[in-house]
Amino acid sequence: MLSMTHMKQLARHDLKLIARDRFLMLMFSFLLVISLVIRFALPALDAHFRTIGFMPGPDIAEPLSTYFPLLIGYLIVFQGMLLAGAVYGFMLLDEKGDKTLVAMQVVPIHMSQFIGFRLVMPALLSFIAFFGMMLIVGMHMPPLPAAIVIAASAALTSPITALFYAIFAQNKLQGFGMAKFTSVAGWVILIGWFIPQPFDWLASIFPPFFITKAYWMVLDGDPYWWVAIILGVISQLALIGVMLAMLRKTLQKLV
């Protein structure tokens, strides 16, 4: 287990890497941009649509505000958590490229600790970001106990994202291309909203859907939201385990 001194040193090192990389800083800034858009742009757009008779209107019965939980679930519970993982995924790509991870293969325990730190940090940042974004948005916030559980469960998306980049991309350029894939994959969550129950659970083929589903269930007052949480945590932890094994094989090929 890493000592507190080593963790502080790694944390300072990470902050320096992020501060020097404008792209990584830009990615973190998206968290604030997303929050402000939801807080100010969506209500303004909703009011405008009501004024012109578009939503609700002859073709669309519901106002745009009906879909706020859908958008918050996608943009915060999923995309917000994904961004921190992407930042650390690109950092892993840098370390993969300069052979830092390969060098650690000669001391497997140290390499495992290092990778573990690289996965725990984005999860922790995502957990904090969830509450920061929700506080800025100021609407459709679950009760605090449920919010803590949802935030902790959704934070597992971050290490999954980081591992995805580290495994399947060889460099940052490929990572940029794969960023489109992660965004498209998230459309499963949007589609799941419109699938009639109970068939919407089919969208759980994409594990992060479980957590967003739990968020919607809490807002609807469904007492069984914890079932979605349990399934989401189990499926995401299993996926992390599989991806860690894949990363080890990838690093062994580079030795």
Sine and cosine of phi, psi and omega as CSV:
sin_phi,cos_phi,sin_psi,cos_psi,sin_omega,cos_omega
0.00,0.00,0.67,-0.74,-0.01,-1.00
-0.92,0.40,0.65,-0.76,0.06,-1.00
-0.97,0.25,0.29,-0.96,0.02,-1.00
-0.88,0.48,-0.59,0.81,0.01,-1.00
-0.89,0.46,-0.72,0.70,0.01,-1.00
-0.90,0.44,-0.63,0.78,0.00,-1.00
-0.91,0.42,-0.65,0.76,0.03,-1.00
-0.90,0.44,-0.64,0.77,0.00,-1.00
-0.90,0.43,-0.69,0.73,0.02,-1.00
-0.91,0.41,-0.64,0.77,0.00,-1.00
-0.89,0.45,-0.68,0.73,0.04,-1.00
-0.90,0.43,-0.64,0.77,0.02,-1.00
-0.88,0.47,-0.68,0.73,0.00,-1.00
-0.89,0.45,-0.68,0.73,0.00,-1.00
-0.88,0.48,-0.63,0.77,0.02,-1.00
-0.91,0.41,-0.67,0.74,0.01,-1.00
-0.88,0.47,-0.70,0.71,-0.02,-1.00
-0.93,0.38,-0.67,0.74,-0.03,-1.00
-0.90,0.43,-0.52,0.85,-0.02,-1.00
-0.99,0.15,-0.32,0.95,-0.08,-1.00
-0.98,-0.22,0.94,-0.33,-0.06,-1.00
-0.90,0.44,-0.55,0.83,0.00,-1.00
-0.91,0.42,-0.69,0.73,0.01,-1.00
-0.91,0.41,-0.63,0.78,0.06,-1.00
-0.89,0.45,-0.63,0.78,0.02,-1.00
-0.89,0.45,-0.64,0.77,0.01,-1.00
-0.89,0.45,-0.67,0.74,0.04,-1.00
-0.91,0.42,-0.57,0.82,-0.01,-1.00
-0.91,0.41,-0.40,0.92,0.02,-1.00
-0.88,0.48,-0.48,0.88,0.03,-1.00
-0.87,0.50,-0.68,0.73,0.03,-1.00
-0.94,0.34,-0.67,0.75,-0.01,-1.00
-0.87,0.48,-0.73,0.69,0.01,-1.00
-0.85,0.52,-0.71,0.71,-0.03,-1.00
-0.89,0.46,-0.69,0.72,-0.02,-1.00
-0.93,0.37,-0.59,0.81,0.04,-1.00
-0.89,0.45,-0.70,0.71,0.01,-1.00
-0.91,0.41,-0.66,0.75,-0.07,-1.00
-0.93,0.38,-0.68,0.74,-0.14,-0.99
-0.93,-0.36,-0.68,0.73,-0.10,-1.00
-0.95,0.31,-0.69,0.72,-0.05,-1.00
-0.90,0.44,-0.75,0.67,0.06,-1.00
-0.87,0.49,-0.61,0.80,0.03,-1.00
-0.91,0.42,-0.66,0.75,0.03,-1.00
-0.92,0.39,-0.62,0.78,0.04,-1.00
-0.87,0.49,-0.71,0.70,0.01,-1.00
-0.90,0.44,-0.64,0.77,0.01,-1.00
-0.90,0.43,-0.71,0.70,0.00,-1.00
-0.89,0.46,-0.61,0.80,0.04,-1.00
-0.91,0.42,-0.65,0.76,-0.04,-1.00
-0.90,0.44,-0.66,0.75,-0.05,-1.00
-1.00,0.03,-0.01,1.00,0.04,-1.00
0.96,0.30,0.51,0.86,0.01,-1.00
-1.00,-0.04,-0.78,0.63,0.05,-1.00
-0.70,-0.71,0.97,-0.25,0.00,1.00
-0.98,0.22,0.38,-0.93,-0.01,-1.00
-0.28,-0.96,-0.17,-0.98,-0.03,-1.00
-0.90,0.43,-0.47,0.88,-0.04,-1.00
-0.99,-0.16,-0.50,0.87,-0.03,-1.00
-0.81,-0.58,0.89,-0.46,-0.12,-0.99
-0.97,0.23,-0.51,0.86,-0.10,-1.00
-1.00,-0.08,0.53,-0.85,0.14,-0.99
-0.95,0.30,0.30,-0.95,0.01,-1.00
-0.86,0.52,-0.54,0.84,-0.03,-1.00
-0.86,0.50,-0.40,0.92,0.06,-1.00
-0.87,0.50,-0.50,0.87,-0.09,-1.00
-0.99,-0.15,0.11,0.99,0.05,-1.00
-0.85,0.53,-0.71,0.70,0.04,-1.00
-0.86,0.51,-0.59,0.81,0.06,-1.00
-0.88,0.48,-0.75,0.66,-0.05,-1.00
-0.93,0.36,-0.64,0.77,0.03,-1.00
-0.92,0.40,-0.66,0.75,0.03,-1.00
-0.87,0.49,-0.66,0.75,-0.01,-1.00
-0.96,0.26,-0.72,0.69,-0.13,-0.99
-0.99,0.17,-0.47,0.88,-0.02,-1.00
-0.96,-0.29,-0.83,0.55,-0.07,-1.00
-0.90,0.43,-0.49,0.87,0.03,-1.00
-0.95,-0.30,-0.91,0.42,-0.10,-0.99
-0.89,0.45,-0.63,0.77,0.01,-1.00
-0.87,0.49,-0.63,0.78,0.02,-1.00
-0.96,0.29,-0.54,0.84,-0.03,-1.00
-0.92,0.39,-0.57,0.82,-0.10,-0.99
-0.89,0.46,-0.69,0.72,0.01,-1.00
-0.90,0.44,-0.61,0.79,0.05,-1.00
-0.91,0.42,-0.60,0.80,0.02,-1.00
-0.90,0.43,-0.65,0.76,0.03,-1.00
-0.86,0.52,-0.75,0.66,-0.01,-1.00
-0.96,0.29,-0.44,0.90,0.10,-1.00
-0.90,0.44,-0.67,0.74,0.04,-1.00
-0.93,0.37,-0.54,0.84,0.07,-1.00
-0.91,0.40,-0.65,0.76,0.06,-1.00
-0.90,0.45,-0.58,0.82,0.04,-1.00
-0.90,0.43,-0.65,0.76,0.06,-1.00
-0.88,0.48,-0.70,0.72,-0.03,-1.00
-0.95,0.32,-0.48,0.88,0.09,-1.00
-0.94,0.34,-0.64,0.77,-0.02,-1.00
-0.94,0.35,-0.60,0.80,-0.01,-1.00
-1.00,-0.03,0.24,0.97,0.11,-0.99
0.94,0.34,0.26,0.96,0.03,-1.00
-0.88,0.48,-0.71,0.70,-0.02,-1.00
-0.93,0.36,-0.59,0.81,0.02,-1.00
-0.91,0.42,-0.68,0.74,0.00,-1.00
-0.86,0.52,-0.56,0.83,-0.03,-1.00
-0.97,0.26,-0.19,0.98,0.03,-1.00
-0.89,0.46,-0.45,0.90,-0.02,-1.00
-0.95,0.31,-0.29,0.96,0.07,-1.00
-0.78,-0.63,0.99,0.14,-0.15,-0.99
-0.80,0.60,-0.61,0.79,-0.04,-1.00
-0.90,0.43,-0.70,0.72,0.00,-1.00
-0.90,0.43,-0.63,0.78,0.02,-1.00
-0.90,0.44,-0.68,0.73,0.00,-1.00
-0.89,0.46,-0.65,0.76,0.02,-1.00
-0.91,0.41,-0.65,0.76,-0.01,-1.00
-0.90,0.43,-0.73,0.69,0.03,-1.00
-0.89,0.46,-0.66,0.75,0.02,-1.00
-0.86,0.51,-0.68,0.73,0.04,-1.00
-0.89,0.46,-0.65,0.76,0.00,-1.00
-0.92,0.40,-0.33,0.95,0.02,-1.00
-0.99,-0.13,-0.54,0.84,0.00,-1.00
-0.95,0.31,-0.62,0.78,-0.06,-1.00
-0.87,0.49,-0.76,0.65,0.03,-1.00
-0.90,0.43,-0.53,0.85,0.06,-1.00
-0.90,0.43,-0.67,0.74,0.02,-1.00
-0.91,0.41,-0.69,0.72,0.02,-1.00
-0.90,0.44,-0.61,0.79,0.03,-1.00
-0.91,0.42,-0.66,0.75,0.02,-1.00
-0.85,0.52,-0.72,0.70,0.02,-1.00
-0.92,0.39,-0.66,0.75,-0.03,-1.00
-0.89,0.46,-0.58,0.81,0.00,-1.00
-0.82,0.57,-0.76,0.66,-0.05,-1.00
-0.95,0.30,-0.60,0.80,0.05,-1.00
-0.88,0.47,-0.70,0.71,-0.01,-1.00
-0.92,0.38,-0.66,0.75,-0.01,-1.00
-0.90,0.43,-0.62,0.78,0.02,-1.00
-0.91,0.41,-0.62,0.78,0.04,-1.00
-0.92,0.39,-0.70,0.71,-0.03,-1.00
-0.90,0.44,-0.71,0.70,0.11,-0.99
0.95,0.31,0.35,0.94,0.05,-1.00
-0.47,-0.88,0.44,-0.90,0.01,-1.00
0.83,0.56,0.64,0.77,0.07,-1.00
-1.00,0.03,0.82,-0.58,0.03,-1.00
-0.92,0.40,0.30,-0.95,0.13,-0.99
-0.82,0.58,0.52,-0.85,-0.14,-0.99
-0.80,0.60,-0.74,0.68,0.00,-1.00
-0.85,0.52,-0.69,0.72,0.02,-1.00
-0.92,0.38,-0.61,0.79,0.00,-1.00
-0.89,0.46,-0.64,0.77,0.02,-1.00
-0.90,0.44,-0.69,0.72,0.00,-1.00
-0.91,0.41,-0.70,0.72,0.00,-1.00
-0.90,0.44,-0.69,0.72,0.00,-1.00
-0.88,0.47,-0.70,0.71,-0.01,-1.00
-0.91,0.42,-0.63,0.78,0.00,-1.00
-0.95,0.30,-0.67,0.74,0.00,-1.00
-0.91,0.41,-0.48,0.88,-0.02,-1.00
-0.88,0.47,-0.33,0.94,0.03,-1.00
-0.92,0.40,-0.32,0.95,0.06,-1.00
-0.89,0.46,-0.50,0.86,-0.05,-1.00
-0.90,0.43,-0.80,0.60,0.04,-1.00
-0.89,0.45,-0.52,0.85,0.07,-1.00
-0.88,0.47,-0.70,0.72,0.01,-1.00
-0.90,0.43,-0.70,0.71,0.01,-1.00
-0.87,0.49,-0.69,0.72,0.01,-1.00
-0.92,0.40,-0.60,0.80,0.01,-1.00
-0.85,0.53,-0.73,0.68,0.02,-1.00
-0.91,0.40,-0.69,0.72,-0.06,-1.00
-0.90,0.43,-0.52,0.86,-0.06,-1.00
-1.00,0.08,-0.73,0.68,-0.21,-0.98
-0.99,-0.15,-0.21,0.98,0.03,-1.00
-0.95,-0.32,0.58,-0.81,0.02,-1.00
-1.00,-0.08,-0.39,0.92,-0.03,-1.00
-0.38,-0.92,0.02,-1.00,-0.05,-1.00
-0.90,0.43,-0.56,0.83,-0.02,-1.00
-0.88,0.48,-0.71,0.70,0.07,-1.00
-0.91,0.40,-0.56,0.83,0.03,-1.00
-0.88,0.48,-0.64,0.77,0.04,-1.00
-0.86,0.51,-0.67,0.74,0.00,-1.00
-0.91,0.42,-0.61,0.79,-0.02,-1.00
-0.96,0.28,-0.32,0.95,0.05,-1.00
-0.88,0.48,-0.54,0.84,0.05,-1.00
-0.91,0.42,-0.61,0.79,-0.01,-1.00
-0.90,0.43,-0.68,0.73,-0.02,-1.00
-0.90,0.44,-0.58,0.81,0.03,-1.00
-0.93,0.36,-0.68,0.73,0.01,-1.00
-0.90,0.43,-0.64,0.77,0.02,-1.00
-0.86,0.51,-0.56,0.83,0.00,-1.00
-0.93,0.38,-0.24,0.97,0.04,-1.00
-0.89,0.45,-0.35,0.94,0.06,-1.00
-0.84,0.54,-0.60,0.80,0.02,-1.00
-0.91,0.43,-0.69,0.72,0.02,-1.00
-0.89,0.45,-0.68,0.74,0.00,-1.00
-0.90,0.43,-0.63,0.77,-0.03,-1.00
-0.86,0.51,-0.51,0.86,0.01,-1.00
-0.87,0.49,-0.60,0.80,-0.13,-0.99
-1.00,-0.03,-0.14,0.99,0.02,-1.00
-0.98,0.18,0.77,-0.63,-0.01,-1.00
-0.87,0.48,0.59,-0.81,0.08,-1.00
-0.94,0.33,0.53,-0.85,-0.01,1.00
-1.00,0.01,0.17,0.98,-0.08,-1.00
-0.95,0.32,-0.23,0.97,0.03,-1.00
-0.90,0.44,-0.36,0.93,0.03,-1.00
-0.91,0.42,-0.29,0.96,0.05,-1.00
-0.88,0.47,-0.43,0.91,0.02,-1.00
-0.93,0.37,-0.20,0.98,0.00,-1.00
-0.95,0.32,0.02,1.00,0.18,-0.98
-0.86,0.52,-0.38,0.93,0.13,-0.99
-0.98,-0.22,0.99,-0.17,-0.18,-0.98
-0.74,0.67,-0.65,0.76,0.01,-1.00
-0.86,0.51,-0.32,0.95,0.02,-1.00
-0.86,0.51,-0.59,0.81,-0.02,-1.00
-0.80,0.60,-0.69,0.72,-0.09,-1.00
-0.95,0.31,-0.67,0.75,0.06,-1.00
-0.90,0.44,-0.62,0.79,0.07,-1.00
-0.87,0.49,-0.67,0.74,0.03,-1.00
-0.88,0.47,-0.63,0.77,0.04,-1.00
-0.87,0.50,-0.73,0.69,0.02,-1.00
-0.89,0.45,-0.64,0.77,-0.02,-1.00
-0.90,0.43,-0.63,0.78,0.04,-1.00
-0.89,0.47,-0.71,0.70,0.00,-1.00
-0.89,0.46,-0.53,0.85,0.01,-1.00
-0.99,0.11,-0.08,1.00,-0.02,-1.00
0.98,0.21,0.34,0.94,0.02,-1.00
-0.97,0.26,0.88,-0.48,-0.06,-1.00
-0.95,0.32,-0.17,0.99,-0.05,-1.00
-0.98,-0.18,0.39,0.92,0.02,-1.00
-0.89,0.46,-0.44,0.90,-0.02,-1.00
-0.91,0.40,-0.40,0.91,0.05,-1.00
-0.90,0.44,-0.70,0.72,0.03,-1.00
-0.90,0.45,-0.60,0.80,0.02,-1.00
-0.89,0.45,-0.75,0.67,-0.02,-1.00
-0.87,0.49,-0.73,0.69,0.00,-1.00
-0.90,0.44,-0.62,0.78,0.01,-1.00
-0.92,0.40,-0.68,0.73,-0.01,-1.00
-0.91,0.41,-0.71,0.71,-0.01,-1.00
-0.88,0.47,-0.74,0.67,-0.05,-1.00
-0.91,0.40,-0.61,0.79,-0.01,-1.00
-0.96,0.29,-0.63,0.78,0.07,-1.00
-0.90,0.43,-0.63,0.78,0.04,-1.00
-0.89,0.45,-0.66,0.75,0.02,-1.00
-0.91,0.41,-0.64,0.77,0.06,-1.00
-0.87,0.48,-0.67,0.74,0.03,-1.00
-0.87,0.49,-0.70,0.72,0.02,-1.00
-0.90,0.44,-0.68,0.73,-0.04,-1.00
-0.94,0.35,-0.54,0.84,0.08,-1.00
-0.89,0.45,-0.66,0.75,0.05,-1.00
-0.89,0.46,-0.64,0.76,0.03,-1.00
-0.91,0.42,-0.63,0.78,0.01,-1.00
-0.90,0.44,-0.66,0.75,0.03,-1.00
-0.86,0.50,-0.68,0.73,0.01,-1.00
-0.91,0.42,-0.63,0.78,0.03,-1.00
-0.89,0.46,-0.68,0.73,-0.02,-1.00
-0.94,0.35,-0.57,0.82,0.01,-1.00
-0.90,0.43,-0.56,0.83,0.02,-1.00
-0.94,0.35,-0.39,0.92,-0.03,-1.00
-1.00,0.07,-0.23,0.97,-0.05,-1.00
-0.94,0.34,0.00,0.00,0.00,0.00
